[in-house]
Amino acid sequence: MPFDNELAGRVAIITGAGRSIGRAMALELADAGCNVVVNVRSNRAEAEEVVGEIEKRGAKGLVAITDVVDEKGVHKMAEDAMKKFGRIDYLVNNAALRQEKHIEEMTFEDWRRITGIILDGAFHCVKACLEPIKTSDAGSIINIGGLTGAMGAPDRAHVVAAKAGIAGFTRALAMELSKYKITVNTIVPGQLANPATPHVMPHHPVYRPILGRAAWPQDTAPLARLLLGPGGRYITGQIINVSGGTYFGT
């Protein structure tokens, strides 16, 4: 990285941070000196393990157990972060749920469950964290998108709609929050590898990365660090693909 300990003293909230991409981003930010609120829906042991790794890196962590669809729970998470750290500089909306179901079999409950976590959850988190982020001199929001939002996918109408909505939400927030010098961007990861076979190319008729392997959680983390740090202060409103060349659009 071009910077060393460049996020020292900053505070980030990362939703869905107990595993995979969320965990990788939490540890990457901790390597840069950032204190991290590790949100998970229910698995405290996972969150505590991540916090332990954060503290080994010399940063501080906080476990936050709440479902992002729970508006009151999300606001309490932000309040707890303020009580412990006195500030919130960054929000990373990573929490998501994926499900495959044919549209003919999909119920409205199925639809709302997925869109509620991905899209409504991001809304709740932004509303809860916005005031303290506004007082930061380097406030930033990252939303985690999905290739399906741009490319489509069968049996995932709810996921596709939610991830496409995240891209729109990002652009809207970038425009509205620019007056506070808050940057807002979406990172779109590639199809994740099976942890047991990380070097195996995904078997998918559409999602074929030209770099010859599926995505790893740590592929996304350095970009999150850049966007939140001093090197990313002139980047906003962007939908950035980290997909090994699977998709070239925005």
Salt bridges, closest charged atoms under 4 A:
GLU6 OE2 - ARG225 NE 2.66
GLU28 OE2 - ARG225 NH1 3.18
ASP31 OD1 - ARG57 NE 2.93
GLU46 OE2 - ARG19 NH2 2.79
GLU48 OE2 - ARG44 NH1 3.94
GLU49 OE2 - ARG23 NH2 3.36
GLU53 OE2 - LYS56 NZ 3.29
GLU53 OE1 - ARG57 NH1 3.21
ASP80 OD2 - LYS76 NZ 2.80
ASP89 OD1 - ARG10 NH1 3.17
ASP89 OD1 - ARG87 NH2 2.81
GLU100 OE2 - ARG156 NH2 3.63
GLU104 OE1 - HIS102 ND1 3.89
ASP110 OD2 - LYS101 NZ 2.82
ASP120 OD2 - ARG112 NH2 2.59
GLU131 OE2 - LYS134 NZ 3.12
ASP137 OD1 - ARG10 NH1 2.64
ASP219 OD2 - ARG213 NH1 2.89
